[in-house]
Amino acid sequence: MKLFHPLMYAGNPREAADQVSALEQAGLDGVWVAEAYGFDGPTLMGYLAAKTERVEIGSGILNIYSRTPAALLQTVAGLDNVSEGRAILGLGASGPQVIEGFHGVPYDKPLARTREIVDLVRRGLRRERLTNEGLYPLPLTREQGAATGLGKPLKILTRPERDRVPIFIAALTPKSVEQTAEIADGWMPHLFHPERAGQVWGEALAAGRAKRLPGLAPLQVSAGGMLAIGEGPETKELLDLVRPLFALYVGGMGARGKNFYNDVAKAFGYEREAREIQDLYLDGKHRDAAAAVPADWLEAANLVGPASYVAERVDAFREAGVTHLSVSPVGEDPAALVAQVKEMVS
């Protein structure tokens, strides 16, 4: 099991890079760089490549709408070069609030777009001349809206560091998880409950694995949560720090009837709580929504408590199929926490 750290997209990127450098010395294997609608992810990822020596650097995530497949190819090929083969391309559909509200692009056909992008990026890294029929016609013809009709199939001009870069996909719905298990190198579920993941995504994962593309290694899984190790109630009380995050996703990421995280909460068995959290959050009662997040979900989705208990949670994530344990250390010495958990995952 590898140990990863998700970098939040708020705050100062330079300070975040300094933190990653320290965590690398403590044994961290990789980092996920979020983007959302803050600073762009690739700039920080390139900076991290210069500030680190060993950690893998993954986008967590780049959305599939605001960049063309060729731009994503250029981005991951460039990052893989400056990092000397440490890049991971994490992709996801994001949500309509960001895609249509911030980028001004229609939020449509996420499954088909993801499939075509993954295929084009992989072919591009092999320096094939890119042609495609579908949502991303290459080359674009006059009949398809080209202004000149002069486009021709091209291959990436520079030679990539590797002809294969791992592609992870953030997916939650059964159809998207099934497709991820079919075409991706890895899967990135959010707010992951190890003991209940099988009942929610087991069938979708099995269906996707049954169709898995030839040549792909077994599906990798990246999931995790807050990391805090200590005795006494003051350590457990740290779980309250992630209540607002859970409430934001379950209650505020989308609208009533169109919130993937709310659907996942219901699938985990928190139907009443999911409705309550969403009602409170959309009514502007964010603190009440956070207070309504089930304590047992917080307990299961994070690694907080005495060292022996945290080791048990590590085993629970491992048994649920997690190969890349993603942790956010909370404490006076984050590097020491990472070093301690590194021993548990090794």
C-alpha positions in Angstrom: 0.0 0.0 0.0 1.3 3.4 -1.0 0.9 6.5 1.2 -0.5 9.7 -0.5 -1.5 13.1 0.6 -4.2 15.3 -0.9 -3.2 18.9 -1.2 -6.1 21.3 -0.7 -6.7 23.9 -3.5 -7.1 26.8 -1.0 -4.2 28.5 0.6 -0.7 29.3 -0.5 0.8 26.9 -3.1 4.4 27.7 -2.2 3.7 26.7 1.5 2.0 23.6 0.3 5.0 22.6 -1.7 7.3 23.1 1.3 5.0 20.8 3.3 5.1 18.1 0.6 8.9 18.3 0.6 9.0 17.6 4.3 6.5 14.8 4.1 8.5 13.2 1.3 11.5 12.9 3.7 9.1 11.2 6.2 8.2 8.5 3.6 5.3 9.9 1.6 4.9 8.2 -1.7 2.7 10.6 -3.6 0.5 13.7 -3.6 -2.8 14.6 -5.2 -3.2 18.2 -6.3 -6.7 19.5 -6.4 -7.9 22.3 -8.7 -11.7 23.0 -8.5 -12.0 26.7 -9.3 -8.9 28.0 -7.5 -5.4 28.1 -8.8 -4.8 25.7 -11.7 -3.4 22.3 -10.7 -0.6 21.9 -13.3 1.3 25.0 -12.2 1.6 23.7 -8.7 2.3 20.2 -9.9 5.3 21.4 -12.0 6.5 23.4 -9.0 6.3 20.3 -6.8 8.3 18.4 -9.4 11.1 20.9 -8.9 10.8 20.8 -5.1 10.7 17.0 -4.6 12.8 14.1 -5.7 10.8 10.9 -5.3 7.0 11.4 -4.7 4.6 10.7 -7.4 2.6 13.8 -8.4 -1.0 13.3 -9.4 -3.8 15.7 -10.5 -6.7 15.1 -8.1 -8.5 16.1 -10.3 -8.4 17.8 -13.6 -11.9 18.1 -15.0 -12.7 16.6 -18.4 -14.5 19.7 -19.8 -12.3 22.8 -19.6 -9.3 21.3 -21.5 -9.3 19.5 -24.8 -7.9 15.9 -24.9 -4.8 17.2 -26.6 -4.3 19.8 -23.9 -4.5 17.1 -21.2 -2.0 15.1 -23.2 0.4 18.0 -23.4 -0.1 18.7 -19.7 0.6 15.2 -18.4 3.5 14.6 -20.9 5.1 17.9 -19.8 4.7 17.1 -16.1 6.0 13.6 -16.6 9.1 15.1 -18.2 9.9 17.7 -15.5 9.2 15.1 -12.8 11.3 12.4 -14.5 8.5 9.9 -14.7 6.5 10.7 -11.6 3.2 12.0 -13.0 -0.3 10.6 -12.5 -3.2 11.9 -14.5 -6.3 12.1 -12.3 -9.5 12.9 -14.2 -13.1 13.6 -13.2 -16.3 15.1 -14.3 -16.5 17.7 -11.5 -20.0 19.0 -11.3 -22.3 21.4 -13.2 -21.9 24.2 -10.8 -18.2 24.5 -11.6 -18.3 23.4 -15.2 -21.2 25.5 -16.4 -20.9 28.3 -13.8 -17.1 28.9 -13.8 -16.0 27.5 -17.2 -19.2 28.1 -19.2 -19.1 24.7 -20.8 -22.2 22.4 -21.0 -22.1 19.6 -18.5 -23.0 16.7 -20.7 -22.0 13.2 -21.6 -19.4 12.6 -18.9 -19.0 8.9 -19.5 -18.4 9.2 -23.3 -16.1 12.2 -22.8 -14.0 10.3 -20.2 -13.7 7.2 -22.4 -12.6 9.2 -25.4 -10.1 11.3 -23.4 -8.5 8.3 -21.8 -8.1 6.7 -25.2 -6.7 9.8 -26.9 -4.2 10.6 -24.1 -2.9 7.0 -24.1 -2.5 7.0 -27.9 -0.9 10.5 -27.7 1.7 9.3 -25.2 2.6 6.6 -27.7 3.1 9.3 -30.3 0.3 8.1 -32.5 -1.2 10.5 -35.0 -4.5 11.5 -33.3 -7.7 10.8 -35.2 -11.1 10.4 -33.5 -14.8 10.1 -34.3 -17.2 11.1 -31.6 -17.4 14.0 -29.2 -13.9 15.1 -30.0 -13.6 14.8 -33.8 -10.0 14.8 -35.0 -9.1 16.3 -37.4 -12.1 18.8 -37.4 -13.7 19.0 -40.8 -15.8 21.8 -42.3 -18.9 19.7 -41.8 -18.1 19.5 -38.1 -17.6 23.2 -37.8 -14.0 23.9 -38.9 -13.4 27.4 -40.1 -10.7 26.4 -42.6 -10.9 22.6 -43.1 -7.1 22.5 -43.0 -6.7 20.4 -39.9 -4.7 17.2 -40.2 -3.8 14.3 -37.9 -0.8 15.2 -35.7 1.3 13.4 -33.1 2.7 15.2 -30.1 5.8 17.1 -31.2 8.1 16.2 -28.3 8.9 12.7 -27.1 7.2 11.9 -23.8 9.2 10.7 -20.8 7.1 7.5 -20.7 4.7 6.1 -23.3 2.3 5.2 -20.5 1.3 7.4 -17.5 -1.2 6.1 -14.9 -4.7 7.5 -15.3 -7.0 7.6 -12.3 -10.6 8.5 -12.5 -12.8 10.0 -9.7 -16.1 8.3 -10.0 -19.1 7.7 -7.7 -22.2 6.6 -9.8 -22.5 2.9 -10.6 -22.1 3.5 -14.3 -19.0 5.7 -13.9 -17.4 3.3 -11.5 -18.1 0.4 -13.8 -16.4 2.3 -16.7 -13.5 3.2 -14.4 -12.9 -0.4 -13.6 -13.0 -1.2 -17.3 -10.6 1.5 -18.7 -8.6 3.3 -15.9 -5.4 2.4 -14.1 -7.0 3.6 -10.8 -10.1 4.8 -9.1 -10.5 7.7 -6.7 -13.7 7.5 -4.6 -14.5 10.3 -2.1 -15.8 10.1 1.5 -15.0 6.4 1.3 -16.5 4.1 3.9 -14.4 0.9 3.8 -16.9 -1.4 5.5 -19.8 -0.3 3.2 -18.0 0.3 -0.1 -18.7 -3.2 -1.3 -22.5 -2.9 -0.9 -22.4 0.4 -2.8 -19.9 -0.3 -5.6 -19.2 -4.0 -5.6 -21.4 -4.9 -8.5 -20.2 -2.0 -10.6 -16.6 -2.8 -10.0 -17.1 -6.5 -10.8 -18.9 -5.6 -14.0 -16.2 -3.3 -15.1 -13.3 -5.6 -14.2 -15.0 -8.3 -16.3 -14.6 -6.0 -19.3 -11.2 -4.6 -18.3 -9.1 -3.5 -21.2 -6.3 -5.9 -22.2 -2.9 -5.0 -20.9 -4.1 -3.1 -17.9 -2.8 -4.1 -14.5 -5.2 -4.7 -11.6 -7.3 -1.6 -10.7 -5.6 0.6 -8.1 -7.8 2.5 -5.6 -6.9 5.7 -3.8 -9.0 6.7 -0.7 -8.6 7.8 2.8 -9.1 10.7 5.2 -7.9 12.7 8.2 -4.9 11.2 10.1 -4.5 12.0 13.8 -2.8 9.7 16.3 -3.2 10.1 20.1 -4.9 8.9 23.2 -7.8 10.5 24.9 -11.0 12.3 23.8 -9.2 15.3 22.5 -7.9 13.2 19.6 -11.4 11.9 18.7 -12.7 15.4 18.9 -10.6 16.2 15.9 -13.1 14.4 13.8 -15.3 17.4 14.1 -12.9 19.3 11.9 -14.0 17.3 8.9 -17.7 17.7 9.6 -18.0 20.9 7.4 -16.3 19.0 4.5 -18.7 16.2 4.6 -21.6 18.6 5.0 -20.4 20.6 2.0 -20.3 17.6 -0.3 -23.4 15.8 0.9 -25.4 19.0 1.3 -24.0 21.7 -1.0 -22.3 20.0 -4.0 -25.3 20.3 -6.4 -29.0 20.7 -6.0 -31.8 18.6 -4.6 -32.0 15.5 -6.9 -28.6 16.3 -8.5 -25.9 15.6 -5.9 -23.8 12.5 -6.4 -22.3 12.7 -2.9 -25.8 12.8 -1.4 -26.7 9.7 -3.4 -23.6 7.9 -2.0 -24.5 8.9 1.5 -27.9 7.3 1.0 -26.3 4.2 -0.5 -24.1 3.9 2.6 -27.3 3.6 4.6 -27.6 7.3 5.7 -30.8 8.1 3.9 -32.5 10.2 6.6 -29.2 12.0 7.5 -28.5 12.7 3.9 -31.8 14.4 3.4 -31.4 16.4 6.6 -27.9 17.5 5.8 -29.0 18.7 2.4 -32.1 20.5 3.6 -30.1 22.3 6.3 -27.2 23.2 4.0 -29.3 24.5 1.2 -31.3 26.6 3.7 -28.0 28.2 4.7 -27.7 26.4 8.1 -24.2 25.1 7.4 -23.3 24.5 11.1 -26.4 22.5 11.7 -25.8 20.5 8.5 -22.2 19.7 9.8 -23.6 18.6 13.2 -26.0 16.2 11.4 -23.2 14.2 9.7 -23.2 10.7 11.2 -20.4 10.1 13.7 -19.9 6.5 12.6 -19.3 7.6 9.1 -16.7 10.1 10.2 -15.1 7.4 12.3 -15.0 4.9 9.5 -13.8 7.3 6.7 -10.9 8.7 8.7 -7.9 7.4 10.7 -8.2 9.1 14.1 -7.4 7.6 17.5 -4.7 5.6 19.3 -2.0 4.1 17.1 -3.4 0.6 17.5 -6.8 1.8 16.3 -5.3 3.7 13.4 -3.5 0.5 12.4 -6.9 -1.3 12.4 -8.3 1.4 10.1 -5.4 1.0 7.8 -6.2 -2.7 7.6 -9.9 -1.9 6.9 -8.9 0.3 3.9 -6.6 -2.4 2.7 -9.3 -5.0 2.9 -11.6 -2.8 1.0 -9.1 -2.8 -1.9 -7.4 0.5 -1.3 -3.8 0.5 -2.7 -3.1 4.2 -2.3 -4.0 5.4 1.2 -4.6 9.1 1.1 -4.1 10.9 4.4 -4.3 14.4 5.7 -2.2 14.6 8.9 -3.4 16.8 11.7 -1.1 17.6 14.5 2.0 19.5 15.6 4.3 17.3 13.6 2.6 16.1 10.3 5.9 14.5 9.1 6.1 12.3 12.3 2.5 11.2 11.7 3.3 10.2 8.1 6.4 8.3 9.2 4.4 6.5 11.8 1.7 5.4 9.3 4.2 4.6 6.7 5.3 1.7 8.9 1.7 0.5 9.1 1.2 0.5 5.3 4.6 -1.1 4.5 
